[in-house]
Amino acid sequence: MLDLQEQLVKIRTVMVIAKAQGVPDFVLNARADCVFVGDTVQDSIERGKRYLEAGACSVFVFRGARGLRDAEVKDLAEGLSGRLNVLYRKDMKNPLSTSEIAEKGVCRISMGSGLWRLGMATIEREIQIALEGSD
């Protein structure tokens, strides 16, 4: 992660430029991956609050392969006043459904590369079936 002050300058700059370019409703989704690098959910909340104060519209918190758990999503959503973006992870053990995520007060759910990976697996499976059938 970038130094906090450096990131705040970047967020402010992007938002000023967007407005100057005639895009006043520009959406900046800032990442606060503190828990991914070994810090706490509270660290992500504190960093995320600073991002929101600097002009970010929402805060994306990534947890890596483990993903965010039920209580973590709830705490983050509450700590960021609902301006939280999380990644939907169907490949996790006991993943939260999109409706469960939404019930926690999250404003945005991202799919990340999940749809692409699903599409590629389908293509690979169909190619294998076609190859097996061409003997």
C-alpha positions in Angstrom: 0.0 0.0 0.0 1.1 3.5 -0.6 1.9 5.9 2.2 -1.3 7.3 3.6 -0.5 10.9 2.9 0.6 10.1 -0.6 -2.7 8.3 -1.3 -4.7 11.2 0.1 -3.0 13.6 -2.2 -3.8 11.3 -5.2 -7.4 11.0 -4.2 -7.9 14.7 -3.8 -6.1 15.4 -7.1 -8.2 12.9 -9.1 -11.4 14.3 -7.7 -10.4 17.9 -8.5 -9.4 16.9 -12.0 -12.6 15.0 -12.6 -14.7 18.0 -11.6 -12.6 20.4 -13.7 -13.1 18.1 -16.7 -16.8 18.2 -16.3 -17.3 14.9 -14.5 -18.7 16.0 -11.1 -20.2 12.6 -10.4 -17.0 10.7 -10.9 -16.8 7.7 -8.6 -13.5 6.9 -7.0 -13.4 3.6 -5.1 -10.3 3.7 -2.9 -8.6 0.5 -1.7 -7.8 0.0 2.0 -6.3 -3.5 2.0 -4.9 -3.3 5.6 -6.2 -6.7 6.6 -4.6 -8.2 3.5 -1.2 -7.0 4.6 -1.6 -8.2 8.2 -3.2 -5.3 9.9 -6.7 -5.2 11.4 -10.2 -4.4 10.2 -10.0 -1.3 12.4 -6.9 -0.2 10.5 -8.9 -0.5 7.2 -11.7 1.5 8.7 -9.4 4.3 9.9 -7.6 4.4 6.5 -10.9 4.2 4.7 -12.4 7.1 6.7 -9.4 9.3 5.6 -10.0 8.3 2.0 -13.7 9.2 2.2 -12.8 12.6 3.8 -10.4 13.2 0.9 -13.2 12.6 -1.6 -13.4 8.9 -2.3 -16.9 7.7 -2.9 -16.4 4.2 -1.4 -13.7 2.0 0.1 -12.7 -1.4 -1.3 -11.3 -3.8 1.3 -9.6 -6.9 0.0 -8.7 -9.8 2.3 -7.0 -12.2 -0.1 -7.8 -15.9 -0.6 -9.6 -16.1 2.8 -12.0 -13.3 1.9 -13.8 -11.2 4.4 -16.0 -13.0 7.0 -19.5 -12.1 8.2 -18.5 -10.0 11.2 -15.7 -8.3 9.3 -18.0 -7.1 6.6 -20.5 -5.9 9.2 -17.8 -4.0 11.1 -16.4 -2.4 8.0 -19.8 -1.4 6.7 -20.7 0.2 10.0 -17.3 1.8 10.4 -17.4 3.3 6.9 -21.0 4.4 7.1 -22.1 1.9 4.5 -19.6 3.2 1.9 -17.9 -0.2 1.6 -17.1 -2.2 -1.5 -16.4 -5.9 -1.1 -15.5 -8.7 -3.5 -18.0 -11.5 -3.9 -16.0 -14.7 -3.5 -18.0 -17.8 -4.5 -14.8 -19.9 -4.4 -14.4 -19.4 -0.6 -15.5 -21.9 2.0 -19.0 -20.8 3.2 -19.1 -17.6 1.1 -21.6 -14.9 1.9 -24.3 -14.6 -0.7 -24.8 -11.2 -2.5 -28.0 -10.7 -0.4 -26.1 -11.5 2.8 -23.4 -9.0 1.8 -26.1 -6.3 1.0 -27.8 -6.9 4.3 -24.6 -5.9 6.1 -24.9 -2.4 4.6 -22.4 -2.6 1.8 -22.9 -0.1 -1.0 -21.1 -2.0 -3.8 -20.3 -5.6 -4.5 -17.5 -6.3 -7.0 -17.1 -9.5 -9.0 -13.4 -9.1 -9.6 -12.0 -11.7 -11.9 -14.5 -14.3 -10.8 -16.7 -14.1 -13.9 -13.7 -14.2 -16.2 -12.4 -17.3 -14.4 -15.8 -18.9 -14.7 -16.0 -18.1 -18.4 -12.5 -19.4 -19.0 -13.2 -22.7 -17.2 -16.3 -23.1 -19.3 -14.4 -22.5 -22.5 -11.7 -24.9 -21.5 -14.3 -27.6 -20.6 -16.0 -27.1 -24.0 -12.7 -27.3 -25.9 -11.9 -30.5 -24.0 -15.3 -32.0 -24.9 -14.8 -31.0 -28.5 -11.3 -32.5 -28.6 -12.5 -35.8 -27.1 -15.3 -36.0 -29.6 -13.1 -35.5 -32.6 -11.3 -38.9 -32.3 
